[in-house]
Every structure is written in structure tokens, then in C-alpha cells.
Amino acid sequence: MNRWKIPAWLEKEVRERDKACVYCGVAFATDAPHASRASWEHIINDAKIVTRENIALCCRACNSSKGVSDLAAWLESAYCKRRGITALTVAEVIQEAIGRASSVEK
């Protein structure tokens, strides 16, 4: 288990799935600028939800911008508009989270 309480099996699975930021698509590299490095993300901001559907890797810039914002609200932010991030451009794991949230709201 890592320091964010993500089990090793899940960390391995997410690292294999998310080779680029799930929001903006920037590829991760250890020699990349700080803002482009990978960081752990709870898609739904609840640290108790540690599942493959809620844990992802995103760049530090997107993670910092999103903070504790609701995903749908953040996707409407100036940051996302400036960077061309929309519900249609994000990774599949994020699109699925949006779909689950939409079905709960109905």
C-alpha cells in the first residue's frame, strides 16, 4: 500500500492503464517538468473510494487545478476551457465516471 492508501495491486493496474494524464492527455515522464509529472487523483473527491473506477493518474497541473472541485463543475472551469479539456476529450475512465454521475442524478 502506498502513502495514499492505494493497494499495490491497484497502483500497478492504474499505472498500466494511465500512461498519460486522464484529463489533458500529457504523457508522463520522470524527466518532465514538475507540472507534467504524474500524481494520484480521486476522480470523485472521497479518499474512502479506493477503486479502479475512482483512482487515476493525472498531471500535477490538472490535479492542482481540480483540487476538491466536483468533476462536472471543474470541466466547466476556465482552466479546462483554456486547455481544451471537455467531457469528450478526457480518458475513458473519466468519461465512465461522468456517465455514472449522470445516471445517479436522473
Buried (B, 14 or more C-beta within 10 A) or exposed (E): EEEEEBEEEBBEBBEEBBEBBBBBBBEBEEEBEEEBBBBBBBBBBEEEEBEEEBBBBBBBBBBEBBEEBEBEEBBEBEBBEEBEBEBEBBBEBBBEBBEBBEEEEE
